Structure formats: structure tokens, C-alpha cells
Amino acid sequence: MAPTIKARDDVDGCGCLECRNVETTTIDRTVLDALVWSARLFRSYPSIVAFAGVIVVTERLLETGALAALPTPAVGAVEAVTAFAFVVSIRAYVATIVAGELTGDSVAMREGLRRSVARTPALVGVLLLVVLSVMTVPSVVAVPLVLLVGAMPATPVETVGFPVVAAVGGTVFAVPFFFLLFKFWFAPEACVIGRYGPLESLRVSWRITTNYRGKFLLVAVIAAGNAIGFYLSAVLPELGTGLAVVHPVLGVISSSVGELLSVVWASAYAHVYVQGIVS
């Protein structure tokens, strides 16, 4: 059985580490330790690499037009299934495997897939709530600014210039957007590992990101740095003349490696969730 790891207040009986079979070393791991641990985990569970590899290869085939011989509806269906599997199914499956390893209860591939499929409806609900929140709240916050602009006798562009208007408008929208995205980042793990409902998952994630603010910020910075680095490795060759021919190959490699690394990050997110929820 795949383990269910909830907050101490939500556990029937004793919620100490010993009763949960969570070792102290799990709580003491840093973000870098968790990443190293995740890399080693994949050697023990080749099904993770195989699952992610099939999706990555399919995406590359779609991008290169290798599946163009299929009917257009079929190609669209493959694209939708592949995107959904990478965003939802991979993260759910990895989270289930990580929870099993951290509690000493190894999860078989069949059980991991079963938990992932069983939690998919709730996980879709979580993602919809997150998207709704990060898009609606910033828009509501920006309403006073819009009303102020409408009450001005002259347009803001004429008064202060377009760069200033764009910077202010972008900041007003971006600050609450990224804040909410940060606060709800662990909601998928809460939904899959903790088996919380969509609303409860958002509440749990909010609390974890409050208690582990510094640790998660480090995770976000390193993940963003890796993503930017792999993106630039594909874009920069276009700026030269002699390396322009290499660009398509670099694009395929960088995209594939970046997506595979995102699976490692999914494991790190699950690890940080467990650290936060049992502490």
C-alpha cells in the first residue's frame, strides 16, 4: 500500500516520527541533500525514468513532425495526453514513490500507478483552483489601479511614459501572482501523498511554505536557474553564424534534459513536503 502522510493534527493516534517510520535524517536533509537522494532514488526505481522517457520521446516526435502521418485529431489527442501525463501523472507517481521510500514502505510500480490514477480527479481540482487563484486574485488587486487610471484627465502613457506604465502594471499583477503560486506549490503533493481534498491541499501547502520559506525559495531559485541555463544553451547558438546549424540538435537535447531534470525536482518537492508535514 502507498503510504498516506498527513499533518500531525490530522493523524489518528500518535503522529511522532517513530510511529510514522520517518527517520530523523529525512528531516535534517538540506535541499541539495534531497536532490542527491532523488538522483539515487531513480536508480532504484527505473520505472520513473522509463515513464518520463516515454513522454519525453513522444514530445520530441511531436515537435519534429515525426507523427505528422497520423490524422490531425489523433495528433491533438496525443499532445493532450502527453502534456497531461507530464504535468499531472509524473508528479503524482514520483510523489507516491518518494513517500514510500521516506517511510520505509517501498511502493511497487502497480501500486504507484494505482494511487496516481485514483488521485487524478482531486489533483485536477487542485490545479484548477491554483490556476483560478493565481489569475483572479492579481486581476482583482489591479482593479483600483485601473479605476485610478480611468479617473486621470490624461492617459498614463502621455503623463509618465509607456515603460513606467508597463513596469507598474506588471508589478501589480506579478507580485500577487508569484506569491500565490509560491504558497500553493506543494498542493499537488498534499493531494497525492496526504490524500487531502483540493481545498485542504491548498491550506496545507500554504502552511508548509510558511514554515519552510527559506528552503523552498532555494529550491525555486536553483530550479529556475537550471531552466534558464538549458533554455539559453539552445537559444544562444542562434546569435552566431557558424553554430546556427547546431541549434536544432541543441534544442532537442536541452528540452529533453530539462524535462528529465524536472522529474528530479518533482522528487525534491515531495521530499520537502514530507519534511514539512511531519515536523
C-alpha positions in Angstrom: 0.0 0.0 0.0 1.2 3.5 -0.8 1.6 5.4 2.5 -0.6 8.4 3.4 1.4 11.2 5.1 -0.8 13.9 6.7 -0.1 16.7 9.2 0.2 15.6 12.8 -3.2 17.2 13.7 -4.9 15.1 11.0 -3.4 11.8 12.1 -5.4 9.4 14.3 -3.2 8.4 17.2 0.4 9.3 17.7 2.0 11.4 15.0 5.6 11.2 16.1 8.4 10.4 13.7 8.9 6.9 15.1 5.2 6.0 14.7 5.3 7.3 11.2 8.5 5.4 10.5 10.2 8.6 9.3 13.9 8.8 10.2 15.5 11.9 11.7 17.9 12.1 8.7 14.9 12.7 6.5 14.0 15.8 8.5 17.6 17.0 8.6 18.4 16.8 4.8 19.1 20.1 3.1 17.7 20.9 -0.4 21.0 19.7 -2.0 20.9 16.5 0.0 17.3 15.9 -1.1 18.4 16.3 -4.8 21.3 13.8 -4.4 18.8 11.5 -2.6 16.4 11.9 -5.5 19.0 11.0 -8.1 19.9 7.9 -6.2 16.2 7.0 -5.9 15.8 6.8 -9.7 18.5 4.1 -9.8 16.3 2.0 -7.5 13.1 2.8 -9.5 13.9 2.7 -13.2 10.2 2.8 -13.8 10.3 6.6 -13.1 13.0 7.1 -15.8 11.1 4.8 -18.2 7.8 6.6 -17.6 9.3 10.0 -18.1 11.4 8.8 -21.0 8.4 7.6 -23.0 6.7 11.0 -22.5 9.8 13.0 -23.4 10.4 10.9 -26.6 6.8 11.4 -27.6 7.0 15.1 -27.1 10.2 15.3 -29.3 8.4 13.2 -32.0 5.5 15.6 -31.9 7.8 18.7 -32.1 9.8 17.3 -35.1 6.7 16.3 -37.0 7.6 12.6 -37.0 3.9 11.8 -36.1 2.6 14.0 -38.9 1.4 10.9 -40.8 -1.3 10.5 -38.1 -4.7 12.2 -38.5 -4.9 15.7 -37.0 -7.4 14.7 -34.3 -5.1 11.8 -33.3 -2.0 14.1 -33.1 -4.0 16.5 -31.0 -5.1 13.7 -28.7 -1.5 12.5 -28.3 -0.4 16.0 -27.5 -3.1 16.5 -24.8 -2.4 13.1 -23.2 1.4 13.7 -23.2 1.1 17.1 -21.6 -1.4 15.9 -19.0 0.8 12.9 -18.2 3.9 15.0 -17.8 2.2 17.7 -15.7 0.0 15.5 -13.6 0.7 11.8 -13.7 4.5 12.0 -13.4 4.4 14.3 -10.4 1.8 12.1 -8.7 3.7 8.9 -9.4 7.0 10.3 -8.2 5.4 11.7 -5.1 4.0 8.3 -4.3 7.3 6.6 -4.7 9.1 9.2 -2.6 6.5 8.9 0.2 7.1 5.1 0.3 10.9 5.4 0.4 10.9 8.0 3.2 8.6 5.8 5.4 10.5 2.6 4.6 7.5 1.2 2.8 8.6 0.7 -0.8 5.9 1.2 -3.3 5.6 -1.2 -6.3 5.0 0.3 -9.7 1.5 -1.1 -9.9 0.6 0.5 -6.6 2.2 3.8 -7.5 0.2 4.0 -10.7 -2.9 3.0 -8.9 -2.5 5.8 -6.4 -1.7 8.3 -9.2 -4.8 7.3 -11.1 -7.0 7.3 -8.0 -5.9 10.9 -7.0 -6.1 12.3 -10.6 -9.6 13.8 -10.2 -8.7 15.5 -7.0 -5.4 16.6 -8.4 -7.1 18.1 -11.4 -9.3 20.0 -9.0 -6.2 21.3 -7.2 -4.7 22.6 -10.4 -7.9 24.3 -11.5 -8.1 26.0 -8.1 -4.5 27.1 -8.3 -4.9 28.5 -11.8 -8.1 30.3 -10.8 -6.5 31.8 -7.8 -3.3 33.0 -9.4 -5.2 34.6 -12.3 -8.2 36.0 -10.4 -6.6 37.5 -7.3 -4.0 39.6 -9.2 -6.8 40.9 -11.5 -8.8 41.9 -8.5 -5.8 43.6 -6.9 -5.3 45.5 -10.1 -8.8 46.9 -10.2 -8.0 50.0 -8.0 -5.1 50.8 -10.4 -7.5 50.5 -13.4 -10.0 52.8 -11.7 -7.3 55.3 -10.9 -6.1 55.3 -14.5 -9.7 55.8 -15.7 -10.1 58.9 -13.5 -7.0 60.6 -14.7 -7.5 63.5 -17.1 -4.7 62.3 -19.4 -3.6 58.8 -20.2 -0.7 57.5 -18.1 1.4 56.9 -21.2 1.2 60.5 -22.0 2.0 61.5 -18.4 4.9 59.3 -17.4 5.6 57.2 -20.5 5.0 53.7 -21.6 8.0 52.0 -19.8 6.8 53.3 -16.4 3.2 52.3 -17.0 4.3 48.8 -18.1 6.5 48.4 -15.1 3.9 49.4 -12.6 1.2 47.3 -14.2 3.4 44.3 -14.5 4.5 44.6 -10.9 0.9 45.0 -9.6 -0.1 41.8 -11.4 3.1 39.8 -10.9 3.6 40.2 -7.2 0.3 38.5 -6.1 0.6 36.1 -9.0 4.0 34.7 -7.9 3.1 34.9 -4.2 0.1 32.7 -4.6 2.0 30.3 -7.0 4.7 30.0 -4.3 2.1 29.4 -1.5 0.3 26.7 -3.4 3.3 24.9 -4.9 3.0 21.9 -2.6 -0.7 21.4 -3.1 -0.2 18.5 -5.6 2.0 16.7 -3.0 -0.6 17.3 -0.3 -3.3 15.9 -2.6 -1.4 12.8 -3.6 0.7 11.9 -0.5 -1.6 13.3 2.1 -4.8 12.4 0.2 -6.3 15.8 1.0 -9.1 17.3 -0.9 -8.5 20.2 -3.3 -9.2 23.0 -0.8 -7.4 21.2 2.1 -4.4 20.7 -0.2 -4.2 24.5 -0.7 -4.4 25.0 3.0 -1.6 22.5 3.8 0.6 24.0 1.1 0.1 27.5 2.5 1.3 26.3 5.9 4.3 24.4 4.6 5.5 27.3 2.5 5.2 29.5 5.6 7.3 27.2 7.8 9.8 26.3 5.1 10.0 29.6 3.3 13.8 29.7 3.0 14.2 26.1 1.9 11.6 26.3 -0.8 13.0 29.6 -2.1 16.3 27.9 -2.5 14.6 25.1 -4.5 12.8 27.7 -6.7 16.0 29.6 -7.4 18.0 26.6 -8.3 15.2 25.1 -10.5 14.7 28.5 -12.3 18.5 28.7 -12.8 18.6 25.3 -14.4 15.6 26.0 -16.6 17.1 29.3 -17.8 20.5 27.6 -18.4 19.1 24.9 -20.6 17.0 27.4 -22.5 20.0 29.7 -23.2 22.0 26.7 -24.3 19.6 26.3 -27.1 19.0 30.0 -27.9 22.5 31.4 -27.8 23.9 29.5 -30.8 21.4 31.3 -33.0 23.3 34.5 -32.2 26.4 33.3 -34.1 26.7 32.2 -37.7 28.9 29.1 -37.5 26.9 27.4 -34.8 23.5 28.1 -36.2 23.3 24.5 -37.8 23.8 23.0 -34.3 20.8 24.9 -32.9 18.0 22.3 -33.6 20.1 19.5 -32.1 20.9 21.6 -29.0 17.2 22.5 -28.7 16.2 18.8 -28.7 18.9 17.9 -26.1 18.3 20.9 -23.8 14.5 20.4 -23.9 14.8 16.7 -23.1 17.4 17.1 -20.3 15.4 20.0 -18.8 12.2 17.9 -18.7 14.0 14.9 -17.2 15.6 17.2 -14.6 12.1 18.4 -13.8 11.3 14.9 -12.6 14.2 15.1 -10.2 12.7 18.4 -8.9 9.3 16.7 -8.5 11.0 14.2 -6.2 12.6 17.1 -4.3 9.2 18.8 -3.9 7.8 15.6 -2.5 10.7 15.2 -0.1 10.3 18.8 1.2 6.5 18.2 1.6 7.2 15.2 3.8 9.8 17.2 5.8 7.3 20.0 6.4 4.2 17.9 7.1 5.8 15.6 9.8 7.7 18.4 11.6 
